[in-house]
Amino acid sequence: MRTSYGSGGIVTAVEGPVVHPAADGREYPHFTIVYVPADCFGRHTKRDRNWINECVAVHGRILKLLEANSDEVFVEPMEAARP
Protein backbone atom coordinates (compact mmCIF):
# COMPACT_ATOMS: atom_id res chain seq x y z
CA MET A 1 0.00 0.00 0.00
CA ARG A 2 1.02 3.60 -0.38
CA THR A 3 -0.33 6.92 0.77
CA SER A 4 -0.95 10.20 -0.99
CA TYR A 5 1.71 11.77 1.26
CA GLY A 6 4.58 9.45 0.34
CA SER A 7 4.65 6.65 2.91
CA GLY A 8 3.80 3.01 2.36
CA GLY A 9 4.75 -0.59 2.79
CA ILE A 10 3.32 -4.05 3.44
CA VAL A 11 0.09 -4.24 5.47
CA THR A 12 0.44 -6.60 8.43
CA ALA A 13 -2.91 -5.95 10.12
CA VAL A 14 -6.14 -4.00 9.96
CA GLU A 15 -7.60 -3.13 13.36
CA GLY A 16 -11.16 -2.10 14.05
CA PRO A 17 -13.70 -0.95 13.43
CA VAL A 18 -13.77 1.56 16.25
CA VAL A 19 -16.61 4.05 16.59
CA HIS A 20 -15.91 7.78 16.95
CA PRO A 21 -18.80 9.58 18.68
CA ALA A 22 -19.10 13.08 17.22
CA ALA A 23 -20.26 16.16 19.10
CA ASP A 24 -23.51 16.12 17.12
CA GLY A 25 -24.35 12.65 18.45
CA ARG A 26 -23.58 10.76 15.24
CA GLU A 27 -21.20 7.80 15.30
CA TYR A 28 -18.46 7.26 12.72
CA PRO A 29 -16.83 3.82 12.39
CA HIS A 30 -13.17 3.84 11.37
CA PHE A 31 -10.20 1.48 11.32
CA THR A 32 -6.42 1.45 11.60
CA ILE A 33 -3.97 0.06 9.04
CA VAL A 34 -0.72 -1.37 10.44
CA TYR A 35 2.18 -1.72 8.01
CA VAL A 36 5.94 -2.13 7.80
CA PRO A 37 8.25 -0.67 5.14
CA ALA A 38 8.61 -3.06 2.20
CA ASP A 39 12.41 -3.11 2.43
CA CYS A 40 12.36 -4.71 5.89
CA PHE A 41 9.31 -6.98 5.56
CA GLY A 42 10.08 -10.54 6.65
CA ARG A 43 12.79 -9.45 9.06
CA HIS A 44 10.89 -6.59 10.68
CA THR A 45 10.51 -6.05 14.41
CA LYS A 46 7.89 -4.24 16.47
CA ARG A 47 9.92 -1.04 16.05
CA ASP A 48 9.36 -1.13 12.28
CA ARG A 49 5.56 -0.99 12.55
CA ASN A 50 3.66 2.09 11.39
CA TRP A 51 0.00 2.96 11.88
CA ILE A 52 -2.48 4.90 9.78
CA ASN A 53 -5.34 5.73 12.12
CA GLU A 54 -8.92 6.91 11.56
CA CYS A 55 -9.34 5.37 8.10
CA VAL A 56 -12.76 5.12 6.48
CA ALA A 57 -13.91 3.36 3.31
CA VAL A 58 -15.81 5.70 0.98
CA HIS A 59 -17.00 4.50 -2.44
CA GLY A 60 -14.05 2.14 -2.89
CA ARG A 61 -11.47 4.59 -1.54
CA ILE A 62 -9.64 4.62 1.80
CA LEU A 63 -9.72 8.13 3.26
CA LYS A 64 -9.20 9.78 6.63
CA LEU A 65 -12.18 10.26 8.95
CA LEU A 66 -12.12 14.05 9.01
CA GLU A 67 -13.28 15.82 5.84
CA ALA A 68 -10.61 18.51 6.14
CA ASN A 69 -7.92 15.84 5.68
CA SER A 70 -7.34 14.93 2.02
CA ASP A 71 -4.96 12.00 2.72
CA GLU A 72 -5.73 8.78 0.88
CA VAL A 73 -4.43 5.21 1.09
CA PHE A 74 -3.99 3.20 -2.12
CA VAL A 75 -3.92 -0.60 -2.18
CA GLU A 76 -1.46 -1.83 -4.77
CA PRO A 77 -0.83 -5.42 -5.80
CA MET A 78 2.65 -6.76 -5.46
CA GLU A 79 4.46 -9.69 -6.94
CA ALA A 80 4.51 -12.80 -4.79
CA ALA A 81 7.84 -13.67 -3.23
CA ARG A 82 9.75 -16.35 -5.06
CA PRO A 83 10.63 -19.50 -3.09
N, C-alpha and C positions, 0 to 999 in steps of 0.2 A: 504494500500500500504506500501511497505517498500523499502529501498534503499540499494545499495550495500555497503554503508558506515555506516549502522547501525541506521539510523533514520526511522521514519515511523509513520503512523497513519491513520485517516479517511479523505478521500478527501472531501472537502466542495465546491470546485470550480476549474474549469480549465479556465484560461484566455488566450485569444489570438485567432488566431495567430497574432504575431507581426513579421515584416520582419526586418532582420538584413542585412544592406547593407555592403558587404565586400569590402576591398580595391581593389580587382580585378574587381569590378563592378557587381559581382553576388549577388543575393538576397537569403537569407536563412530564411524561415519561422520557427518560434519556438513558444512555448507556456509555460505558467507558471502553475504549480500545487500548489494549496493552500490546506493545510491540518492542522488538529489538532491532538494532541496525542490521541490515543484511550482511555486512562484512564480518559480523561476529556471531551470526546465527549458527547454532550447533555446538558452539563452545562458549556461549554467553553465560553470564552469572546474573544474580539478582541486581547487581549494580548497573547492568546494561539495559534494564527495562525502562521503557518510556510509556507514558499514559497520555491519551487524548480523552479528556473528560467532557461531559455534557454534550454528547453526540445525539443527534436525532435523525431518523430516516424520513425524508420528504420527497415523494414522487421519484423514488429510485436513486436519490442522492443522499450522501451523509454530510450533514451540516452541523453547526454548533447551535445550541439551544436558543441563545439570545439572537434576536433579529439583527441587532446592530453589528454582529460579528459575521463577516463574510467568509470565514475560513471553511474549507471543504476538504473532505477526505476522499481519495480515489482508490478504488480496489483495482489492482492490476494483476493479471495472471503472470506467473513466472514459470520458467522451465523446471521440470522436476529434476532433482539431483540424480546424477548418474551413479550407479553402484560401484 
